[in-house]
């Protein structure tokens, strides 16, 4: 008789079952409906295949589509379904890897001939056929040498690399077979392809093998899958809406910014209209700096390499920095961050405890070497300006400063029209100590300080191990835009390492020299990224206070130009950005053009308006026009600008 083991279920009950029983067997014993709905299991915190034998006493949860954790497994299995279909249609293809992502999945392929949109349609049809066949995701364990031999025979150089990199010579490797498709994979997977009812292939992109431009270029096919067709349709609708809001297309349409091939990728040229929005963003931030007790500083764009060695960036961040420049007296680096410059300003004179906190703020441009495959319009660039501030304070002051930074962050989001956000506490990964500097004791204190503030303010947050900065933990704030997408913007970081590395001091009340602690914070994240998110959030139709052109006067005929200019002068005197469109074009064509440029208000004036001192107002997004006194309109728009209203 087989040895018995004990299974503890989520409701607290315990089942005694023979050793080797599978999670699917347990599900069947509970309910046929549960067994039919089951996708994956969880034992003692680990996700496993439903068919994996249980060898010891364990907690057990059967996950269905009601469990968010099951979606990642479902999408990983969808990536395997994609690879199986590709191999059936294009057997010469070599396989990379195919993970689940936040919004779907992808698989990397090496193939001399590029995939076409028509190929995607064929692949999707083949995936449907494989779904109908309900092919199991079958796991096997092979001796490492045998697995390598199998993949080498098929020319799958990427699979061989993964096996050699991630397994030891004497261990067995995990293989999943789905029909004719075989993958080196640790799993887990859903039971069979028939469970995948709602999926769609989205696009093809390029990706270098191992992220290195010197390696072969792969073709990455992106897709998504959901538990229901309704969820898939909603996602596709959101994607279509996102396409309409793409900041790269709108940036060109509205003449806001460009990236010039002659200058290089990832470097942004701000056009006059984009420059106006940038000025409003910078003015808002600098005014808030001064109101909240920050001092404005400016630091060089390039500094000696020795500085970055002292700060630790040379050792922990060099792969993201531009190459060293050799000048007459030393080696120099373009700055990837502003913090060491602010530290040098703090260190230039000895501070007393009475001087603390010292808050230094800068709209500082930094340069980071982003790989060519990851750059994306304004959202991922090589040169960008951060609203960067660093607060030097005593340990007793730090929680109050973090709390003030959070309040500052909320005000940023509110004034720029975001009313939903999510918060994450990013900490060190205890299993990856080489990527973080400092003592564990200091990390624990810093993490506790951030947690205390979040709990005191009753802010819900998720803890994310391994995502802290190399010098300390941080709070990351992700905003939710108009169509429900998350964007990482504001960050507040605790740093005890850099003050120690640079030997920072202040004179305490008892006359002793003590080390301050430091808070980094960037609330826009970067001007470029924040601007890109604003464009997509508003679909280019900015609130009046941010709009590059806030009002356009359209005189019906030449004889009305003088009156249009008179009203424009009154608007300019009230601080409104206004243009007079006196071109010899048809009125309706001019109105349509300004509507496409998403101007908030178009004021049409003719004989009637000129005689009565009035304007005919066309408001963006509204079909009905409104007739009002010119003076009344001036008061109305000035109020919208002054109050930074997001409505019209």
C-alpha positions as CSV (number, residue, x, y, z in Angstrom):
1,X,0.0,0.0,0.0
2,X,1.3,3.4,-1.0
3,X,2.6,5.7,1.7
4,X,0.0,8.4,2.8
5,X,0.6,12.1,2.7
6,X,-1.6,15.0,4.1
7,X,-2.9,17.8,1.9
8,X,-4.1,21.0,3.6
9,X,-6.8,22.8,1.6
10,X,-7.5,26.6,1.6
11,X,-10.6,26.1,3.8
12,X,-8.3,24.6,6.5
13,X,-9.5,21.0,6.0
14,X,-7.0,18.2,5.5
15,X,-7.1,15.3,3.1
16,X,-5.1,12.1,3.4
17,X,-4.1,10.7,0.0
18,X,-1.6,8.2,-1.3
19,X,1.9,9.6,-2.1
20,X,2.1,10.4,-5.8
21,X,-1.5,11.7,-6.0
22,X,-1.7,14.7,-8.4
23,X,-3.4,18.0,-7.8
24,X,-5.8,17.1,-10.5
25,X,-6.7,13.9,-8.6
26,X,-7.4,16.1,-5.5
27,X,-9.6,18.4,-7.6
28,X,-11.6,15.5,-9.0
29,X,-12.2,14.2,-5.4
30,X,-13.6,17.6,-4.4
31,X,-15.8,18.3,-7.4
32,X,-15.9,17.4,-11.2
33,X,-16.7,21.1,-11.9
34,X,-13.5,22.2,-10.0
35,X,-11.4,19.6,-11.9
36,X,-12.8,20.8,-15.2
37,X,-12.1,24.5,-14.4
38,X,-8.6,23.8,-12.9
39,X,-5.7,25.4,-14.7
40,X,-2.7,25.0,-12.3
41,X,-2.0,24.3,-8.7
42,X,-0.1,26.0,-5.9
43,X,1.8,24.0,-3.2
44,X,3.6,25.8,-0.3
45,X,3.8,29.0,-2.4
46,X,5.0,27.4,-5.7
47,X,3.0,27.0,-8.8
48,X,3.0,23.5,-10.3
49,X,1.4,21.4,-13.1
50,X,-1.9,19.8,-12.1
51,X,-0.4,16.4,-13.2
52,X,2.7,16.7,-11.0
53,X,2.8,14.0,-8.3
54,X,2.7,15.2,-4.7
55,X,5.4,13.6,-2.8
56,X,5.1,15.0,0.7
57,X,2.7,16.8,3.1
58,X,1.8,20.2,1.6
59,X,-0.7,23.1,1.4
60,X,-2.6,22.9,-1.9
61,X,-4.7,25.4,-3.8
62,X,-6.4,24.6,-7.1
63,X,-6.3,27.7,-9.3
64,X,-8.9,28.5,-11.9
65,X,-9.5,31.5,-14.1
66,X,-10.9,33.3,-11.0
67,X,-7.3,33.4,-9.6
68,X,-5.1,36.2,-11.1
69,X,-1.9,34.1,-10.6
70,X,-3.3,31.6,-13.2
71,X,-3.3,34.2,-15.9
72,X,0.5,34.3,-16.2
73,X,0.6,30.5,-16.5
74,X,-2.2,30.6,-19.1
75,X,-0.3,33.2,-21.1
76,X,3.0,31.2,-20.9
77,X,1.1,28.2,-22.3
78,X,-0.3,30.5,-25.0
79,X,3.3,31.4,-26.0
80,X,4.0,27.6,-26.3
81,X,0.9,27.3,-28.5
82,X,2.3,30.1,-30.7
83,X,5.7,28.3,-31.0
84,X,4.0,25.0,-31.8
85,X,2.0,26.6,-34.6
86,X,5.1,28.4,-36.0
87,X,7.0,25.1,-36.2
88,X,4.2,23.3,-38.0
89,X,4.1,26.1,-40.6
90,X,7.7,27.0,-40.8
91,X,9.8,24.0,-39.6
92,X,13.1,25.7,-40.4
93,X,12.5,28.2,-37.6
94,X,14.8,28.2,-34.5
95,X,13.4,28.9,-31.1
96,X,14.4,31.5,-28.5
97,X,12.2,31.9,-25.4
98,X,8.5,32.7,-24.8
99,X,7.5,34.3,-21.5
100,X,4.2,35.7,-20.3
101,X,4.1,39.5,-20.0
102,X,1.9,41.9,-18.1
103,X,-0.4,42.2,-21.1
104,X,0.1,38.9,-23.0
105,X,3.1,36.9,-24.2
106,X,5.7,36.8,-26.9
107,X,8.1,34.3,-28.5
108,X,11.4,34.9,-30.1
109,X,12.2,33.2,-33.3
110,X,15.3,33.0,-35.6
111,X,14.4,32.7,-39.2
112,X,16.2,34.1,-42.3
113,X,13.0,35.2,-44.0
114,X,10.9,37.8,-42.2
115,X,7.4,37.0,-41.0
116,X,4.7,39.0,-42.8
117,X,1.3,40.2,-41.6
118,X,-0.2,37.4,-43.8
119,X,2.0,34.9,-41.9
120,X,0.6,36.1,-38.6
121,X,-2.9,35.3,-39.9
122,X,-1.8,31.8,-40.9
123,X,-0.1,31.2,-37.5
124,X,-3.3,32.3,-35.7
125,X,-5.4,29.9,-37.8
126,X,-2.9,27.1,-37.0
127,X,-3.1,28.0,-33.3
128,X,-6.9,27.6,-33.5
129,X,-6.5,24.1,-35.1
130,X,-4.1,23.1,-32.2
131,X,-6.7,24.4,-29.7
132,X,-9.3,22.2,-31.3
133,X,-7.0,19.2,-31.0
134,X,-6.7,19.8,-27.2
135,X,-3.0,18.7,-27.2
136,X,-1.6,18.1,-23.6
137,X,1.3,20.1,-22.3
138,X,3.3,17.1,-21.3
139,X,6.3,17.4,-19.0
140,X,9.3,15.1,-19.2
141,X,12.7,15.0,-17.5
142,X,15.7,14.1,-19.7
143,X,19.4,13.7,-18.8
144,X,21.1,17.1,-19.6
145,X,23.3,15.5,-22.3
146,X,20.3,13.9,-24.1
147,X,18.4,17.1,-24.0
148,X,21.4,19.1,-25.4
149,X,21.8,16.4,-28.1
150,X,18.2,16.7,-29.1
151,X,18.3,20.5,-29.5
152,X,21.7,20.5,-31.2
153,X,20.4,18.0,-33.7
154,X,17.6,20.4,-34.6
155,X,20.0,23.4,-34.7
156,X,18.3,25.2,-31.8
157,X,21.3,27.1,-30.7
158,X,19.3,29.3,-28.3
159,X,17.8,26.3,-26.4
160,X,21.3,24.9,-26.1
161,X,22.5,28.1,-24.6
162,X,19.7,28.2,-22.1
163,X,20.4,24.6,-21.0
164,X,24.2,25.2,-20.7
165,X,23.6,28.5,-18.8
166,X,20.8,27.5,-16.4
167,X,21.4,23.8,-15.6
168,X,24.3,21.8,-14.1
169,X,26.0,18.9,-15.9
170,X,24.7,16.2,-13.6
171,X,21.0,17.3,-13.4
172,X,18.0,16.3,-15.4
173,X,16.3,19.0,-17.4
174,X,12.6,19.8,-17.7
175,X,11.1,19.5,-21.2
176,X,7.5,20.3,-22.3
177,X,6.1,18.7,-25.4
178,X,3.1,20.1,-27.2
179,X,2.5,18.0,-30.2
180,X,5.5,18.3,-32.5
181,X,6.9,21.2,-30.4
182,X,9.5,20.6,-27.7
183,X,10.7,23.3,-25.3
184,X,13.3,23.4,-22.5
185,X,11.0,25.0,-19.8
186,X,10.5,24.7,-16.1
187,X,6.8,25.4,-16.4
188,X,4.2,25.1,-15.0
189,X,1.6,24.9,-17.8
190,X,-2.1,24.5,-18.1
191,X,-3.3,20.9,-18.9
192,X,-3.9,21.2,-22.6
193,X,-4.3,23.6,-25.5
194,X,-8.1,23.3,-25.5
195,X,-8.3,25.6,-22.5
196,X,-7.1,28.5,-24.6
197,X,-10.2,29.9,-26.1
198,X,-9.5,33.7,-26.6
199,X,-6.2,34.8,-28.0
200,X,-4.9,37.2,-30.7
201,X,-1.5,37.8,-32.3
202,X,-0.7,41.5,-32.3
203,X,2.6,42.4,-34.0
204,X,6.1,41.5,-35.0
205,X,9.2,43.3,-33.6
206,X,12.9,42.8,-33.8
207,X,15.0,41.7,-30.8
208,X,18.7,40.9,-30.7
209,X,19.7,37.5,-29.3
210,X,20.7,38.1,-25.6
211,X,20.0,41.8,-26.1
212,X,23.4,42.3,-27.9
213,X,23.5,44.2,-31.2
214,X,26.4,42.0,-32.3
215,X,24.3,38.8,-32.1
216,X,21.7,37.6,-34.7
217,X,18.5,39.6,-34.9
218,X,15.4,37.6,-33.9
219,X,11.8,38.1,-34.8
220,X,9.6,38.6,-31.7
221,X,5.9,37.8,-32.2
222,X,3.7,39.4,-29.6
223,X,0.2,38.2,-28.7
224,X,-2.3,38.2,-25.9
225,X,-4.8,35.8,-24.4
226,X,-7.6,35.9,-22.0
227,X,-9.9,33.5,-20.2
228,X,-12.9,34.9,-22.2
229,X,-13.6,36.4,-25.6
230,X,-15.3,39.3,-23.9
231,X,-12.1,40.2,-22.0
232,X,-10.1,39.8,-25.3
233,X,-12.5,42.1,-27.2
234,X,-12.3,44.7,-24.4
235,X,-8.5,44.5,-24.6
236,X,-8.5,44.9,-28.4
237,X,-10.7,47.9,-28.1
238,X,-8.3,49.5,-25.5
239,X,-5.4,48.8,-27.9
240,X,-7.3,50.5,-30.7
241,X,-7.9,53.5,-28.4
242,X,-4.2,53.4,-27.4
243,X,-3.2,53.5,-31.1
244,X,-5.3,56.7,-31.6
245,X,-3.4,58.2,-28.5
246,X,0.1,57.2,-29.6
247,X,2.2,60.1,-28.5
248,X,4.6,59.6,-31.4
249,X,1.9,60.1,-34.1
250,X,0.2,62.9,-32.1
251,X,3.6,64.5,-31.6
252,X,4.0,64.8,-35.3
253,X,0.4,65.7,-36.0
254,X,0.4,68.5,-33.4
255,X,4.1,69.5,-34.2
256,X,5.2,69.0,-30.6
257,X,8.6,67.2,-30.9
258,X,10.7,65.1,-33.2
259,X,13.6,62.6,-33.1
260,X,16.2,63.5,-35.8
261,X,18.0,60.7,-37.6
262,X,21.0,62.9,-38.2
263,X,21.4,63.6,-34.5
264,X,20.8,60.1,-33.3
265,X,18.1,57.9,-31.7
266,X,16.6,58.6,-28.2
267,X,17.4,62.3,-28.4
268,X,14.4,64.6,-28.3
269,X,14.0,67.9,-30.3
270,X,11.3,70.0,-28.7
271,X,9.4,72.1,-31.3
272,X,7.9,75.5,-30.4
273,X,4.5,74.0,-29.4
274,X,6.0,71.3,-27.3
275,X,8.3,73.9,-25.8
276,X,5.3,75.8,-24.5
277,X,4.0,72.7,-22.7
278,X,7.5,72.0,-21.3
279,X,7.7,75.6,-20.1
280,X,4.4,75.2,-18.2
281,X,5.6,71.9,-16.7
282,X,8.9,73.4,-15.6
283,X,7.4,76.7,-14.3
284,X,4.9,74.6,-12.3
285,X,7.6,72.5,-10.7
286,X,10.0,75.4,-10.0
287,X,7.3,77.4,-8.4
288,X,6.4,74.5,-6.2
289,X,10.1,74.0,-5.3
290,X,10.2,77.5,-3.9
291,X,6.9,77.2,-2.1
292,X,7.9,74.0,-0.4
293,X,11.4,75.1,0.8
294,X,13.6,73.8,-1.9
295,X,16.7,75.6,-3.2
296,X,17.2,75.6,-7.0
297,X,20.6,74.4,-8.2
298,X,22.2,73.6,-11.5
299,X,25.0,71.0,-12.1
300,X,27.3,70.2,-15.0
301,X,26.4,67.6,-17.7
302,X,29.8,65.9,-17.6
303,X,32.0,65.1,-14.6
304,X,35.2,63.2,-13.8
305,X,35.0,59.4,-13.8
306,X,36.4,59.4,-10.3
307,X,33.2,61.0,-9.0
308,X,31.1,58.0,-10.4
309,X,33.6,55.6,-8.9
310,X,33.0,57.2,-5.5
311,X,29.2,57.2,-5.9
312,X,29.1,53.5,-6.9
313,X,27.6,54.2,-10.4
314,X,30.8,53.0,-12.1
315,X,30.5,49.6,-10.4
316,X,26.7,49.2,-10.4
317,X,25.4,51.3,-13.3
318,X,28.2,51.4,-15.9
319,X,26.3,49.4,-18.5
320,X,23.7,52.2,-18.6
321,X,26.3,55.0,-18.9
322,X,27.9,56.4,-22.1
323,X,31.5,55.5,-22.7
324,X,34.3,57.3,-21.0
325,X,35.7,60.5,-22.6
326,X,39.4,61.1,-22.3
327,X,40.2,64.8,-21.8
328,X,43.5,66.5,-21.0
329,X,43.4,66.1,-17.2
330,X,41.3,63.0,-16.6
331,X,38.6,60.6,-17.8
332,X,35.0,62.0,-17.8
333,X,31.5,60.6,-18.1
334,X,28.2,62.1,-19.1
335,X,26.1,62.2,-16.0
336,X,23.3,59.5,-15.8
337,X,22.0,60.9,-12.5
338,X,22.0,64.3,-10.7
339,X,22.5,63.1,-7.2
340,X,26.4,63.2,-7.0
341,X,26.3,66.8,-8.2
342,X,23.9,67.7,-5.4
343,X,26.0,65.9,-2.9
344,X,29.0,68.0,-3.9
345,X,27.0,71.2,-3.4
346,X,25.9,70.0,0.1
347,X,29.5,69.1,0.9
348,X,30.9,72.4,-0.1
349,X,30.3,73.9,3.3
350,X,29.8,72.4,6.7
351,X,26.1,72.3,7.8
352,X,24.7,72.5,11.3
353,X,21.7,70.5,12.5
354,X,19.9,73.9,12.4
355,X,20.4,74.0,8.6
356,X,18.7,70.7,8.0
357,X,16.8,69.6,6.1
358,X,18.6,70.9,3.1
359,X,16.4,70.5,0.0
360,X,18.2,70.9,-3.4
361,X,16.1,70.8,-6.6
362,X,17.1,70.8,-10.2
363,X,15.6,70.2,-13.6
364,X,18.7,68.4,-14.6
365,X,19.4,66.8,-18.0
366,X,21.0,63.3,-17.8
367,X,22.2,60.8,-20.3
368,X,21.8,57.0,-20.2
369,X,22.8,54.4,-22.8
370,X,19.5,52.7,-23.6
371,X,19.8,49.9,-26.1
372,X,18.4,50.6,-29.5
373,X,15.7,47.9,-29.2
374,X,14.1,49.4,-26.1
375,X,13.8,53.1,-27.0
376,X,10.3,54.3,-27.6
377,X,9.4,57.9,-28.5
378,X,9.4,60.1,-25.4
379,X,9.0,57.2,-23.0
380,X,12.4,55.6,-23.3
381,X,15.2,57.9,-24.4
382,X,18.9,58.5,-24.1
383,X,18.9,62.1,-23.0
384,X,16.2,63.5,-20.7
385,X,15.5,66.0,-18.0
386,X,14.5,65.0,-14.5
387,X,12.7,67.1,-11.9
388,X,15.4,65.8,-9.5
389,X,15.6,66.8,-5.9
390,X,17.7,65.5,-3.0
391,X,16.9,66.1,0.6
392,X,19.7,65.9,3.3
393,X,18.2,65.5,6.7
394,X,18.7,63.9,10.1
395,X,17.4,60.4,10.8
396,X,14.6,61.9,12.9
397,X,13.5,64.1,10.1
398,X,13.4,61.5,7.3
399,X,9.8,60.2,7.7
400,X,8.4,63.7,7.7
401,X,10.3,64.5,4.5
402,X,9.1,61.3,2.9
403,X,5.6,62.2,3.8
404,X,6.0,65.7,2.4
405,X,7.3,64.2,-0.9
406,X,4.2,62.0,-1.1
407,X,2.0,65.0,-0.7
408,X,4.0,66.8,-3.3
409,X,3.5,63.8,-5.7
410,X,-0.3,63.8,-5.1
411,X,-0.4,67.5,-6.0
412,X,1.5,66.8,-9.2
413,X,-1.0,64.1,-10.2
414,X,-4.0,66.2,-9.3
415,X,-3.0,69.4,-11.1
416,X,-2.1,67.4,-14.3
417,X,-5.4,65.6,-14.3
418,X,-4.7,62.1,-12.9
419,X,-7.0,60.8,-10.2
420,X,-6.1,57.2,-9.9
421,X,-2.7,55.6,-9.0
422,X,-1.1,52.5,-7.6
423,X,1.8,52.4,-5.1
424,X,4.7,50.0,-4.9
425,X,7.4,49.6,-2.3
426,X,10.5,48.5,-4.1
427,X,13.1,46.8,-1.9
428,X,16.3,44.8,-2.2
429,X,16.2,41.1,-3.2
430,X,17.7,39.2,-0.3
431,X,18.8,36.4,-2.8
432,X,20.7,38.9,-5.0
433,X,23.0,40.9,-2.6
434,X,25.7,41.7,-5.1
435,X,23.4,44.2,-6.9
436,X,22.8,46.3,-3.8
437,X,25.3,48.2,-1.6
438,X,25.3,48.8,2.1
439,X,24.6,46.9,5.3
440,X,21.5,44.8,5.7
441,X,20.7,46.7,8.9
442,X,20.6,50.0,7.1
443,X,18.4,48.6,4.3
444,X,16.0,47.3,7.0
445,X,15.8,50.7,8.7
446,X,15.3,52.5,5.4
447,X,12.6,50.1,4.3
448,X,10.8,50.5,7.7
449,X,10.8,54.3,7.3
450,X,9.1,54.1,3.9
451,X,6.6,51.5,5.2
452,X,5.8,53.6,8.3
453,X,4.8,56.6,6.1
454,X,2.7,54.5,3.8
455,X,0.9,52.8,6.7
456,X,0.4,56.1,8.5
457,X,-1.1,57.7,5.4
458,X,-3.3,54.5,4.9
459,X,-1.9,54.1,1.4
460,X,-2.3,50.6,-0.1
461,X,0.9,49.3,-1.6
462,X,2.5,46.2,-3.1
463,X,6.0,45.2,-2.0
464,X,8.3,44.3,-4.9
465,X,11.6,42.6,-4.0
466,X,14.6,43.2,-6.2
467,X,13.3,46.5,-7.7
468,X,15.0,48.9,-5.2
469,X,17.7,51.2,-6.4
470,X,21.2,49.8,-5.7
471,X,21.7,52.3,-2.9
472,X,18.3,52.0,-1.1
473,X,14.6,51.1,-1.2
474,X,12.0,53.3,-2.9
475,X,8.3,54.1,-3.3
476,X,7.1,54.1,-6.9
477,X,3.8,55.7,-7.9
478,X,2.1,54.4,-11.1
479,X,-0.7,56.5,-12.5
480,X,-3.7,55.2,-14.3
481,X,-4.5,57.0,-17.5
482,X,-7.8,57.8,-19.2
483,X,-8.0,54.3,-20.8
484,X,-6.9,52.4,-17.7
485,X,-3.1,51.9,-18.5
486,X,-0.5,52.1,-15.7
487,X,2.5,54.4,-16.1
488,X,5.5,54.5,-13.8
489,X,6.1,58.2,-13.0
490,X,6.9,59.4,-9.5
491,X,9.6,57.8,-7.3
492,X,10.7,58.6,-3.7
493,X,14.0,56.9,-2.7
494,X,15.7,56.5,0.7
495,X,19.5,56.6,0.5
496,X,21.9,56.0,3.4
497,X,24.7,54.8,1.1
498,X,25.8,57.9,-0.8
499,X,26.1,60.1,2.3
500,X,28.5,57.4,3.7
501,X,30.4,57.1,0.4
502,X,31.0,60.8,0.2
503,X,31.6,61.3,3.9
504,X,28.8,63.8,4.4
505,X,28.5,65.4,7.8
506,X,26.5,67.9,9.9
507,X,27.3,69.3,13.3
508,X,24.7,67.9,15.8
509,X,23.3,69.7,18.7
510,X,25.9,68.3,21.0
511,X,28.7,69.5,18.7
512,X,29.5,66.0,17.4
513,X,29.9,65.3,13.6
514,X,27.1,63.1,12.4
515,X,26.1,61.7,9.0
516,X,22.9,62.9,7.4
517,X,20.5,60.6,5.5
518,X,19.3,61.4,2.0
519,X,16.0,61.3,0.1
520,X,15.9,61.2,-3.7
521,X,12.7,62.2,-5.4
522,X,11.6,62.7,-9.0
523,X,7.9,63.4,-9.3
524,X,7.5,63.8,-13.1
525,X,10.0,61.0,-13.4
526,X,11.4,62.9,-16.4
527,X,10.0,65.8,-18.4
528,X,10.1,63.7,-21.6
529,X,8.3,60.7,-20.2
530,X,5.7,62.7,-18.3
531,X,5.0,64.7,-21.5
532,X,4.6,61.5,-23.4
533,X,2.1,60.2,-20.9
534,X,0.2,63.5,-20.9
535,X,-0.1,63.4,-24.7
536,X,-1.6,59.8,-24.5
537,X,-3.8,60.5,-21.4
538,X,-5.4,63.5,-23.1
539,X,-5.1,62.2,-26.7
540,X,-3.3,65.5,-27.4
541,X,-6.3,67.5,-26.3
542,X,-4.5,69.2,-23.4
543,X,-6.3,71.2,-20.6
544,X,-6.5,74.9,-21.4
545,X,-3.6,75.8,-19.1
546,X,-1.2,73.4,-20.9
547,X,-2.4,73.9,-24.5
548,X,0.3,75.4,-26.7
549,X,-2.4,77.5,-28.4
550,X,-5.3,78.2,-26.1
551,X,-7.6,80.2,-28.4
552,X,-7.7,81.0,-32.1
553,X,-9.5,84.0,-33.6
554,X,-11.1,83.3,-37.0
555,X,-12.4,86.5,-38.7
556,X,-15.0,85.7,-41.3
557,X,-13.8,88.3,-43.8
558,X,-10.8,90.7,-44.1
559,X,-12.9,93.6,-42.7
560,X,-13.2,91.6,-39.4
561,X,-9.4,91.2,-38.9
562,X,-9.0,94.4,-37.0
563,X,-11.7,93.4,-34.4
564,X,-10.2,89.9,-34.1
565,X,-6.8,91.5,-33.3
566,X,-8.5,93.8,-30.7
567,X,-10.0,90.8,-28.9
568,X,-6.7,88.9,-29.2
569,X,-4.9,91.9,-27.5
570,X,-7.4,91.7,-24.6
571,X,-6.8,87.9,-24.3
572,X,-3.0,88.4,-24.4
573,X,-3.3,91.0,-21.7
574,X,-5.1,88.4,-19.6
575,X,-2.2,85.9,-20.1
576,X,-3.9,83.8,-22.9
577,X,-1.9,82.2,-25.7
578,X,-4.0,83.4,-28.7
579,X,-3.5,83.5,-32.5
580,X,-5.4,85.3,-35.2
581,X,-6.0,83.2,-38.3
582,X,-6.3,85.9,-41.0
583,X,-5.4,83.7,-44.0
584,X,-7.4,84.0,-47.2
585,X,-9.0,80.6,-46.7
586,X,-12.6,79.4,-46.3
587,X,-13.8,79.8,-42.7
588,X,-15.0,76.2,-42.3
589,X,-11.6,74.9,-43.6
590,X,-9.8,77.0,-41.0
591,X,-12.1,75.8,-38.2
592,X,-11.6,72.2,-39.2
593,X,-7.8,72.6,-39.2
594,X,-7.8,74.1,-35.7
595,X,-10.1,71.3,-34.5
596,X,-7.5,68.8,-35.8
597,X,-4.9,70.8,-33.9
598,X,-7.0,70.3,-30.7
599,X,-7.2,74.0,-29.9
600,X,-9.6,74.4,-26.9
601,X,-11.5,77.4,-28.2
602,X,-12.0,78.8,-31.7
603,X,-13.6,82.3,-31.7
604,X,-15.4,83.2,-35.0
605,X,-16.1,86.9,-35.5
606,X,-18.1,88.7,-38.2
607,X,-20.2,91.9,-38.6
608,X,-22.6,91.0,-35.9
609,X,-19.9,90.2,-33.3
610,X,-17.8,93.2,-34.2
611,X,-20.7,95.6,-33.8
612,X,-21.8,94.1,-30.5
613,X,-18.4,93.4,-29.0
614,X,-19.1,89.7,-28.9
615,X,-17.6,86.4,-30.0
616,X,-19.0,83.1,-31.3
617,X,-17.3,80.4,-29.3
618,X,-16.6,76.9,-30.7
619,X,-15.5,74.7,-27.8
620,X,-13.3,71.6,-28.5
621,X,-15.4,68.5,-28.4
622,X,-18.8,70.3,-28.5
623,X,-21.1,70.6,-31.5
624,X,-23.1,73.5,-30.2
625,X,-21.5,77.0,-30.5
626,X,-22.0,79.7,-27.9
627,X,-22.4,83.4,-28.4
628,X,-21.0,85.6,-25.6
629,X,-19.5,89.0,-24.9
630,X,-15.8,89.1,-25.6
631,X,-15.1,90.4,-22.1
632,X,-17.1,87.5,-20.6
633,X,-15.0,85.0,-22.6
634,X,-11.8,86.6,-21.4
635,X,-12.9,86.2,-17.8
636,X,-13.9,82.6,-18.4
637,X,-10.7,81.4,-20.1
638,X,-8.5,83.3,-17.6
639,X,-10.3,81.4,-14.8
640,X,-9.8,78.0,-16.5
641,X,-6.1,78.8,-16.8
642,X,-5.7,80.2,-13.3
643,X,-7.4,77.2,-11.7
644,X,-5.6,74.7,-14.0
645,X,-9.0,73.1,-14.8
646,X,-9.0,69.9,-16.8
647,X,-12.5,70.7,-18.2
648,X,-13.7,73.2,-20.7
